[in-house]
Amino acid sequence: MPRTSDADERLLIAALELIWKNSYHATSVDDICHAAGVRKGSFYHFFVSKSQLALAALEADWGRKKSALDELFSPTVPPLQRITGYFDRVAKMQRARRGQCGCVLGCPFFSLGSEVGTQNTALGARIREILDCQILYFETAIRDAHAQRLVLAPNARATARILFAFYQGTLAQARIRNDLRLLAELHTGALALLGARRPHRGGRPAASPQHPIPNTRHPINSAVPQSRDEPSSADTTRR
C-alpha cells in the first residue's frame, strides 16, 4: 500500500530543528506540531512522548551524519586529511545554518546531552554512545597518522579524546559567542594539537621547527597512560 502521510518525518525534522535551536525544555509538543504542520492528535499516534520523538530525531540525524563520516574517514583518505576535511565540513555547515537561522548552533548531540544527559536516561545514554562512536573515527585516523610518522601519538585512543574535547569545546564557544570566526581555528588547531609533521616527498616526514623528527614524546601522549587494547579500524565501521 502506498504511503499516504509523511507526518512522522515532518515531526522528526521539526523536533530536531527546534530542540537544536531553542533547547529541549524550551520546546513543547505544541511547538513541534505547529512547526511540522501536524495536529497534536497525530503526534501521539506516532510518538508516546516528546522524549521518544527526540530520541527518534537523534537517531535519524545520526544516520545521516554517520554516512558522511564513513566517507570522510575512509581508509583511502590520508589520515590527517580525514580530520581536517571533517573540520572544514563542520565549519561550512555551521556557516550555512547561521545563514538560515541567524545564530551559530554548534553540535546538536553535545548541546542536548549537556542539557538533559543526567535527567533523561534514554536520551543521555544514546547521546554518549553517539559521541563515543564519533571519537572512534578520530582514533583510527590518529593511529594511521602515527603509523605513517605524521604525528607522534602512541596512545591513539587518549589523543582522540583530547582532540574531540578541543573540537566540541570550540563548537560550544562558537555557539555561546555566536561567532563563526572561532571555527576557523578547528583545522589549524587540530594539527597543532597533534603536533603534525609536514610529509616529505620521499615518504619520510620532514622535520617541523616546533616538532622535530627525534622520538620525543608529545605532551598529549605523555600525559596519559598507553592503552593496551586499542580497537582496529574495523571497529569504526561496525558501529
SULVENVEN-V624926 format. One line per field, one symbol per residue. ss: DSSP state (H for helix, E for strand, - for the rest). A space follows every 10 residues. Layout:
ss->???
//
This chain:
ss->------HHHH HHHHHHHHHH HH------HH HHHHHH---H HHHHHH---H HHHHHHHHHH HHHHHHHHHH HH------HH HHHHHHHHHH HHHHHHHHHH H------HHH HHHHHH---- HHHHHHHHHH HHHHHHHHHH HHHHHHH--- -----HHHHH HHHHHHHHHH HHHHHHH--H HHHHHHHHHH HHHH------ ---------- --------HH HH-------- --HHHHHH-
//
